[in-house]
Amino acid sequence: MPNTCTISIYTITGEFVQKIDHSNLYRGDVFWDLKNGQGEVVAPGLYIYVVEASSGEKHIGKFAVVR
């Protein structure tokens, strides 16, 4: 994980779920409470993440929420 970046999370259909701002020179991990912008717990399923570094680099990937 870049030292400074923004992580955007979307449903597999492209609906925006949450944005996480990461800024830590010493840790590369990021934790998410599995809640959307309204504070509701997200449903199990596939999600897309977009990591945008302050340098302009972008990485797109996917992950699953399993309960």
Phi and psi restraints in degrees (value plus and minus 20) as a CYANA .aco file:
   2 PRO   PHI     -81.9   -41.9
   2 PRO   PSI     134.6   174.6
   3 ASN   PHI     -79.0   -39.0
   3 ASN   PSI     -59.6   -19.6
   4 THR   PHI    -149.0  -109.0
   4 THR   PSI     101.1   141.1
   5 CYS   PHI    -181.0  -141.0
   5 CYS   PSI     149.5   189.5
   6 THR   PHI    -140.2  -100.2
   6 THR   PSI     112.3   152.3
   7 ILE   PHI    -133.2   -93.2
   7 ILE   PSI     101.1   141.1
   8 SER   PHI    -128.8   -88.8
   8 SER   PSI     115.9   155.9
   9 ILE   PHI    -137.5   -97.5
   9 ILE   PSI     115.6   155.6
  10 TYR   PHI    -151.8  -111.8
  10 TYR   PSI     134.8   174.8
  11 THR   PHI     -91.7   -51.7
  11 THR   PSI     149.0   189.0
  12 ILE   PHI     -85.0   -45.0
  12 ILE   PSI     -40.6    -0.6
  13 THR   PHI    -109.6   -69.6
  13 THR   PSI     -19.8    20.2
  14 GLY   PHI      76.8   116.8
  14 GLY   PSI     -15.6    24.4
  15 GLU   PHI     -96.0   -56.0
  15 GLU   PSI     109.3   149.3
  16 PHE   PHI     -85.0   -45.0
  16 PHE   PSI     115.5   155.5
  17 VAL   PHI    -132.9   -92.9
  17 VAL   PSI     -73.9   -33.9
  18 GLN   PHI    -180.7  -140.7
  18 GLN   PSI     132.4   172.4
  19 LYS   PHI    -141.7  -101.7
  19 LYS   PSI     114.1   154.1
  20 ILE   PHI    -144.1  -104.1
  20 ILE   PSI     105.4   145.4
  21 ASP   PHI    -115.1   -75.1
  21 ASP   PSI     103.8   143.8
  22 HIS   PHI    -132.7   -92.7
  22 HIS   PSI     108.6   148.6
  23 SER   PHI    -169.3  -129.3
  23 SER   PSI      77.3   117.3
  24 ASN   PHI    -173.8  -133.8
  24 ASN   PSI      99.6   139.6
  25 LEU   PHI     -94.8   -54.8
  25 LEU   PSI     -38.6     1.4
  26 TYR   PHI    -130.8   -90.8
  26 TYR   PSI     -38.8     1.2
  27 ARG   PHI    -144.1  -104.1
  27 ARG   PSI     116.8   156.8
  28 GLY   PHI    -123.9   -83.9
  28 GLY   PSI     -16.1    23.9
  29 ASP   PHI    -119.2   -79.2
  29 ASP   PSI     133.7   173.7
  30 VAL   PHI    -153.8  -113.8
  30 VAL   PSI     116.5   156.5
  31 PHE   PHI    -132.4   -92.4
  31 PHE   PSI     122.4   162.4
  32 TRP   PHI    -147.6  -107.6
  32 TRP   PSI     116.7   156.7
  33 ASP   PHI    -102.9   -62.9
  33 ASP   PSI     -11.4    28.6
  34 LEU   PHI      41.9    81.9
  34 LEU   PSI      10.8    50.8
  35 LYS   PHI    -135.9   -95.9
  35 LYS   PSI     129.5   169.5
  36 ASN   PHI    -105.2   -65.2
  36 ASN   PSI    -193.9  -153.9
  37 GLY   PHI     -83.6   -43.6
  37 GLY   PSI     -40.4    -0.4
  38 GLN   PHI    -114.3   -74.3
  38 GLN   PSI     -16.2    23.8
  39 GLY   PHI      64.4   104.4
  39 GLY   PSI     -11.4    28.6
  40 GLU   PHI    -111.1   -71.1
  40 GLU   PSI     123.0   163.0
  41 VAL   PHI     -88.0   -48.0
  41 VAL   PSI     113.7   153.7
  42 VAL   PHI     -94.6   -54.6
  42 VAL   PSI     136.5   176.5
  43 ALA   PHI     -98.6   -58.6
  43 ALA   PSI     133.4   173.4
  44 PRO   PHI     -81.5   -41.5
  44 PRO   PSI     127.7   167.7
  45 GLY   PHI     129.3   169.3
  45 GLY   PSI    -190.7  -150.7
  46 LEU   PHI    -108.9   -68.9
  46 LEU   PSI     123.0   163.0
  47 TYR   PHI    -155.8  -115.8
  47 TYR   PSI     134.8   174.8
  48 ILE   PHI    -130.6   -90.6
  48 ILE   PSI     118.1   158.1
  49 TYR   PHI    -141.3  -101.3
  49 TYR   PSI     127.8   167.8
  50 VAL   PHI    -147.8  -107.8
  50 VAL   PSI      98.0   138.0
  51 VAL   PHI    -122.6   -82.6
  51 VAL   PSI      99.9   139.9
  52 GLU   PHI    -136.2   -96.2
  52 GLU   PSI      92.2   132.2
  53 ALA   PHI     -99.4   -59.4
  53 ALA   PSI     138.0   178.0
  54 SER   PHI     -84.7   -44.7
  54 SER   PSI     -40.1    -0.1
  55 SER   PHI     -97.9   -57.9
  55 SER   PSI     -27.8    12.2
  56 GLY   PHI      81.0   121.0
  56 GLY   PSI     -29.9    10.1
  57 GLU   PHI     -88.2   -48.2
  57 GLU   PSI     128.6   168.6
  58 LYS   PHI    -155.6  -115.6
  58 LYS   PSI     118.2   158.2
  59 HIS   PHI    -152.0  -112.0
  59 HIS   PSI     113.4   153.4
  60 ILE   PHI    -138.8   -98.8
  60 ILE   PSI     116.8   156.8
  61 GLY   PHI    -172.4  -132.4
  61 GLY   PSI    -195.7  -155.7
  62 LYS   PHI    -157.6  -117.6
  62 LYS   PSI     138.3   178.3
  63 PHE   PHI    -171.9  -131.9
  63 PHE   PSI     144.5   184.5
  64 ALA   PHI    -136.4   -96.4
  64 ALA   PSI     121.8   161.8
  65 VAL   PHI    -122.3   -82.3
  65 VAL   PSI     101.8   141.8
  66 VAL   PHI    -143.5  -103.5
  66 VAL   PSI     115.6   155.6
